[in-house]
Amino acid sequence: MNVPSSSEPLFGDESAASRLAERFHALDPRKLLRLAVEDLFPGRIALVSSFGSESAVLLHMVSQIDAAMPVLFLDTLHLFPETLAYRDTLVARFGLTNIDTLKPDPETLAKEDPETFLWSSDPDRCCAIRKVEPLAKALKNYDAWITGRKRFQATTRATLPLFESDGERIKLNPLAGWTRADITAYFEKHGLPAHPLVAKNYLSIGCLPCTSPVRPGEDVRAGRWRGRGKTECGVHIPATLEAGADS
């Protein structure tokens, strides 16, 4: 397989992302992951995982390639206890050895959210200090990062590309084209444990105060920030993430 030469830019603009997407769009996600980890961005790529309802798929795939690959986990200090327990279960099950737990800056929390109730009055700012800023700082160490986003999850993700330009980095969405049935089949084939909250119809799991069960017929992410007109935390909005890196 031909990979970009060292003189060909891999990141920094939309055209680079488009070239990568065009070249590798037909690859199976597992082969695409191996290519990214071993050839495109060796030693300079991380998986960002929420250890949520579908996270076990990518975590399992990565563990088969390199169990020591960096996995960035955002502990907002508002997570469900079930999510923290699920993280520990998957880490042990897959033998993952390089979990980098990112937490919000204590001084910022003391100044802006001393009563831990900012999620109610200003959810955008709460996401910024608990997720966007910690991740932006951590990503300075990498040329690329991997997400578990998929087109079927919400109408706002319906055109999600395989590769995206993300400031100075490339963002890879290897499961972008997978369906919910694909996810279910992978769980069953490999005997992966489910997040405990899935049985209660939490299909997209974020922070406890801002996550609710999904009703029949709703998008998978309908339970996130319900009733607020908010659909993303900000880590997938390049301008927001870059601003967080400078804060």
N, C-alpha and C positions, 0 to 999 in steps of 0.2 A: 504494500500500500504506500502511495506517495504521501508524504507529509510536507508541510511548508518548510522551505529552507530557512536557515538561520537568518538570512537577510530579508525574509518576508515578514512584515510586521504582523503580529498576532493579536494586538490589542491597541486600543486608543481611539477607534472610530467605528462608525456603523458599517463602513465598507469592509473592514477586516472581519467583523462578525458575519456579514453576509457571505463573504468568500468561504469562511469556515462552514457555515450552514449549507451552502450549495455543494461543497465538496464532500461533506460527510453525512448528508441528510438520510441516506439509505442505510446507515450502519445501525445494527442492533444496539440498544442502550449499553449493554455490557461491553461490547467491543468499543463503543464510543468512549465510555469511561476509561477503559484501559489505554486507549490512544491518548486521551487528554492527560492522564496521570503519568504515563510512562514516556510519551514522546512529545506532546505539544507543550506541556508545562511541568516537566519533571522537577519535583521539589518546590514548586511555586504555586501549588493549587490546593484548595481546601474544600471540604464539603461543609456547608452550613446546614445544620439539622435542628429541627424543633423537637425531635423525638415525639412527633404527633401521630395521628391516626394512620398515615401512610408511610411514615419515615423508615420503617423497617426494610422496605424494598431497596432503597439506595444504600442504606447502611450495610445491608447484607451483600450487595453487589460490590461495594468498596472493600469490604472485609475480604472478599475473594481475590482482590487485586493487591491490596497492601493494607494490612490491619493496622499499620503504624501511620497511615495517612492522617493528616490533621482533620479533626472534626470540630467545628466551632459550634458551641451550644450556648444559646442566650438564656441565661437564668435571670429573668426579670425580677425575681423575688415575689412575683404574683402568680407563679405557675401552680397548677393543680398538683397536689401530692401524688396523684396517680401518674402524672407525667414524669416526675422525678424518679418514682419507683420503676416506671417503664424504661427510662434511660438506663438505670442500673441493670435491669434485666437484659436489655439488648447489648450493652457493652460487654457483659459477661458471656452472653450467648455467642456473640460474634468474635470475641477475643480482640476487641478494639483497644488499642494501647495509647492513643494520642488524642484524648478528649480535652479540648481547651474550653473551659467554662468561662463565659464572659458575663460579668455582672455590672450593674450601673455604678457610677462613681459615687461613693458615700457622701462626699461633700456636696455634690449636686443634689442628691436626694435630701440631705439635711436642709438645704436652702430652698428647694422648689417643691418638695413633697414630704415634709416632715410628718404628716399624719397619714401618709400612704393612701390618699384619697384623690390624687390628681386625675386618676382614670375617669372619675365621675365628672369633674368640672372641665377638664381639657385633655381628652384622650389622645389628641395628636401630640401634645407636649409630653404626655406620659410615655407614649411609644418612643418619642425622640430620645428621652434621657435613659430609658430602660432597654431599648433595643437598637435604635439607629446609631447613636453615638458609640456605644461599646463595639458594635460590629464594624463600623467605619474605621475605628482605630486599629482593630485587629487585622482588617483586610489590607492595611498598608504593607503587610509582610508578604503579600501574594500577588501574582499576576493574573490569577483566575480563581473563580469560585463556582461551586456546583450547587444548584437548588433542586428541590423536588417539585416545583410547580408543574401543573398540567393544564391543558386547554379546557378539559371538561369541568374543572372545578368551579368556574364562574364565567359569566358572560364577559367580564372584564379581562379574562385570560384567554378568550377564544382564539386569538391570533398570536399567541405566545410563540416566539421563534425558538429554534434550537440553540442558537448562540446570540448573545446580546452584547453590545458595547456598554460598558459600565464605567465611565470615566477612563481611568488608565488601565482598567482590567477588562477581561472577558468574563461574561457570566454564561454558564452552560446549564441548559435545562434538558437533560438527557431523556426525561420521561414526558416531555411536552406533548407528544402525540399519543401517549397511552390513554386508554379508557379506564373507567372504573372496573370493568370486567377484567382488564389486563392486570390491574393491581390485585384484585381478588384471586385471580388464577395464580399469580406469583406467590402470594401468601400461602395458598393451598399446596402448591408444588413443593415449596421449601419448608413447609411446616412452621411458618413464622408466627410468633405470638402476637395477638392483637392488643392494641392499647385498651386498658380496662374500661375507658369511657365510651368506646365505640358501641358497646352493647346498650348504652343508654342514649344512643343516637347523637352523640357528639362526633360529627364527621370531619370537622376541622377544629383543631384544639389549640388555643392560644392561652392567654392569661385567664385566670379564673373569673375575675369580675366582668370581663368583656366577651365571654364565650357562653353560648347557650345551645341546647339541642336543635337539630335540624328537623323541620317538619316535612312530611311527605310531599314530594314534588318540588321542593326548594333546591337551589344550588347547594353544592357541598359546603360552601363557605357562608351560607346565609346566617349561620349562628354567630358570626363574628361581628362585634359592635352593632348588634341588632338595634334598629330604629334610629341610628345616628347618621346614616348616609355616609359612613366611612367603610371603605373596603380593603384598605391596605395599611400596614403599620408604618411604612415609609422605607423599609430596607430595600424594596424593589423599585424605588423612585430615585434614579441616579442623582438628580440635583440635591435631593434631601440627604442621600447617603454621603455625597461629597461634602455637603455643609457640615454633616456630623463629624467627618474626619478632621475638620478644621476647628471644631469647638473645643 
